[in-house]
Amino acid sequence: MRLFTRLHYPYGLSVRKLVLLIATVAVSAPAPVFADAVSVPAPQRTVSSFSFFSAATASTPKAYWNPCQVIRYGIDTTQATAAGMTGSREVKRWKSAVNEASRAMGVTFQYVGRVHARVAKNKPARLPGVDIVITYGNASRSGAAGYGAALAGTTAGVAGVNWTEAGQRDQITSGYVVIDARDAAAHTSTWQQPFDSRPATQRDPDPLRALYMHEFGHALGLEHVEDSSQIMYPRVSSTRPDIYGSGDRAGLQALGTQACF
C-alpha cells in the first residue's frame, strides 16, 4: 500500500513551493498566503486544465477510486467547534462541496454522519464503514485530537490517500482531509454566517468552501494545475466563485469513468 499526501501551508513562500491563496471576504486587508509542499510520489503533470497525482497517460489516471462503489465519508467537527466554528454549518458546507464533486465525477458519495477520528502516524486512522475521513486539527495540540505534528508550523491542512498497486491500474482504498481549524477560523469569514446553499454563481464567493473543494479534490486523486480558472489551481481567490471549473470537472469525470475494480 502506498500513501500520497498533500500539505498546505499559510504564510510565506520558499523555493519550489506553490501558492494557495485564501482570502477573508469581510475585510480588504491583504489576503493570507497558503503554500504547498509535496511528499512522495512527486506530482505527475498531465494537461493544463486537470492533472492526477498518479497518471497513466495525459488524460487517464493510474490510481483511482472504484467508480462502481459508493464512497462513504464521515466528518469529525470536534476541533472546528473548539475553534469557534459551528459544527452543523461546516457539515452543510462539506456536504455541498462533496455533492458538487459527486455530480462532476458521476460517483455516489454517502455521508455516514459525525465520526470520532483517531490519529495514526499524524493522520486520521481508517474507520470501519468510512472511506474518507474529514476532520479538523489544531497545530498547537498533539495527541489523539490535535494533529499537532501534521499541522506543525504554518500548515493549514493535509489531504491524502492510500492505494494498492494492481499492475496497470491502482485502486485508491481510503482517503482523508485534515483542516487546521484555528487557521480556517482566523483567515476566512464565511464560517461566521449560516452556510448559503444557493449556487455559487448567485452569491458571494465562499473561500472556505473553495478550500474544502480543493482538498477534497486531492483526496479523490486530483493534483494542482496551472489554469487559474480551476479550483485545483493553487491560488484560490475570494473574487472567483467556489465552483469546479471545466478542467476540474473533466478530471473528476475521468476519475469516475474508469473501469471498475
N, C-alpha and C positions, 0 to 999 in steps of 0.2 A: 504494500500500500504506500502511496506517495502523498505528499502534502504540498499544497500551494498556498501561500499566504500573501496577502496584500495589506501593507500598513499605510496609514495616513498620518501625517504629522502637521499640526498647525504651527505657524510662526517660523520665519527664517527659511533660508534655502541654502543648499550646498550643491556642489557639482554632482551631476548625474542624478539629481532628484527632480521630479516633475512637480507641478503645482496644482493643487485643488483649492479653488477659492470659494469660501463660504461667507456670504455677506449677511450682515444684520439689516433686515428690511427697515426697521423703525428708525435708524439713525443714518446720518450722512457721513460719518467718520470713515476713514479708510478701512476696507474690509480685511479681516484677518486672513492670513495665508496658510493653506494646508499643503504640505508637500508629500510626495510619495517616495517610499523606498520599497525595494523588491527583494524577496528571498527566493531561493531556487525553487523551480526552474526559472530561468530568465524568460521574460515575455517574448513571444514569437509574433512579430509583426506580420499582418496579412495585408489587408487593404485599408485605405484611409478612413472609411466610414464605419467599419467594425473590425474587431480583432479578437482572437481567442487566446487564452493563456497557453493552451496546448492545441496546435493546429496540424491537421494532416495536409491540407492544401490551403490556398489563399481564402477559400470560401467554405471550407469544411473543417469542423472541429475534430480533434483526435480524442479528447476526453469530454464526456458529456453525461448528463443525467439520462436515465432510461425514459424516453418520452412517452412510453406506454404505461407508466405507473403514475399514481397520484403522489405528488411530493408534499409531504407533511411538514408544517413549520409551527414552532411554538415561540412565545415571547416571554422573557423574564424582564419585568419593568422595575424590579426592586431598587436598583441603583438610580434609575431615572426618577423615581418618586423621591428618593433621598436627596436628589439634586434640585428638587422643587418642581419637577415636571408632574403632570397629571397622567397617570398610567393609562387610563381609558382613552385619552386623546392620542397618545403615542401608538396605542394598539390600532386605533382607527387610521392613523397616518400610515402605519406599516401595512395594514390590510389594503389600503388604497394603492400603495406602491407595488405590493405583490400582485394585486389584481391587474395592474397595468402590464406587469411582466408576463402574467398568465395569458392575457389577450394577445400579446405580441408573439409569445412562444408557442401558443396552442397547446399548452400542457396544463393540467389541472393541479392547483395547489389547494391544500386543505389546512385551515387553521385549527390546530388541536387545542388551543387555549393557552392560558398562562402556565408557564413551567417554572421549575426551580433549576436553574443552570448550575452545574458544578464545574470547577476548574480542574483541568488535567493538562499539565505542562504548559501553563499560561494561555490555554484556550479552552472554550467550553467542551466538556466531555459529551460524547454521544449519549442521548437519552432514549430509552425504549419508546418506540412509536413516534419518534421525531426525526425527520431527515435534516432539517435546517434549524439550528438553534440561533435565535436572535436574542441578544442580551445587552446590557449596559454595564459598564465598569467605572472605576474611578482610579485615576493614576496615583492618587495618594494612599490608596488602600491595597493591601496584598491579601493573600489567603483565598478562601473559598468564594468570596464575593467581589473582590475589588479588581482583579486582573491587573494589579499594580505593575507586575513585571512586563506584561504585554503592552500596557499603556504608559510605560515609563517615559519620563521626559515630556516631549511635546506631542506624543502620539494621540491622535483623536479617535482612531478607530482601526479595527482589524477585521478582515474578511478572509475566509479560506475554505478550501475543500479538501477532502480525501478521495482518492480514487484507486481502483485496482487496475493493473495493466492486463490487457487482454489482446495482445498481438497488435493488429492494425487499428484497433479502437480500444479505448479505456473507459470504464464506467465510473462516473462520479457516484460515490455511495453516501456521502454526508457533507454538510457544509455548515458554516457558522458566520455570524456577524457580531462583533462587539463594538459598541459605540461608547466613547468616553462621555458619560452623562454630564459631567461638570463642564467640559468644553462645549458640548452642544448647548447647554443652558446659557453659557456665558457669551457665546458668539453668534447665536441666532435668536430671533424674537418670536417666530411663529408659534413656538411651543406655549407661549403665554396666552394665546387665544384658542377658543374651540376650533377644532380642525374644520376647515372649509372644504366640504366634499364636492363642490362644484368642479366641472372640468377646469384643468389648469389654465386654459385659454380664456376663461371667464372670470378669473380672479387674479389677485396679486401673486407673484411667484412665491413659492414656499421653499426656501433653501434647505430647510431641514429634511423635507420630503425628498428633495433632489439628492441630498447626501444618502438617504436611505436607499433610493433607487440605484444610485451609483454603486454603493456597497453590495446591494443585493445582486446587481449585475455581475460583480466579481464572484459572488457565491454560486452563480449559475454558469460561470465559465468565460465571461467576457473580460477583455483586457482594455487598456487605455487606447484611445485613438487620437489622431491629430486634427480631426474635423471638429471645429469649435461649436458646431450646431448640435452635437450629440451629448447625451448625459454622460457617456463614458469618456468624453474629453476631460482631461484632468484639470479643468478650470471651470467651475460652475458659478455662474453669475446670478445675482439677485434680480437682474433685469430680464432674464430669459425664463420662459415658462418651464415648470418642472414636469416635462413630458419626455418620453423616449423619442429621439429623432429617428429619421428614416433609416440611418445606418444602425442605430441601436436595435430597432425593430427587425431589420434584416438579419443581424447577428443572432438575436433571440430566436427568430424563426428558423434559422439554420440549426441552432441547438435543439429545437423542438421537432424537427422533421427528419432526424437521423433514424437509422434502423433500430428497432427495439432490441434490447438485450435478452 
